[in-house]
């Protein structure tokens, strides 16, 4: 899952760079409004790429990792119904 998110991030950021460089490298020679529009699209891509790279997939079980505090872990496991508390 991590490799897929990383690949998507780099593809989006590469597309952002291509849009920005091509907009001011040669598109502006034919149409300045088109170059500005390409830059606006390129401006929106980095936040979207960051959200895609940092999202958690259904297989990422980060909330189940133990915290290191046995009492806290036991309490959370009891709330989640993983272990029955012996009383």
RANORCOR-V650230 format. One record per backbone hydrogen bond with DSSP energy under -1.0 kcal/mol. NH is the residue of the N-H (numbers start at 1). CO is the residue of the C=O. If there is no record, write none. Layout:
NH&CO, NH&CO
//
This chain:
5&1, 6&2, 7&3, 8&4, 9&5, 10&6, 11&7, 12&8, 13&9, 14&10, 15&11, 16&12, 17&13, 18&14, 19&15, 20&16, 21&17, 22&18, 23&19, 24&20, 25&21, 26&22, 27&22, 28&23, 30&27, 31&27, 35&31, 36&32, 37&33, 38&34, 39&35, 40&36, 41&37, 42&38, 43&39, 44&40, 45&41, 48&44, 49&45, 50&46, 51&47, 52&48, 53&49, 54&50, 60&57, 64&61, 73&69, 74&70, 75&71, 76&72, 77&73, 78&74, 79&75, 80&76, 82&77
//
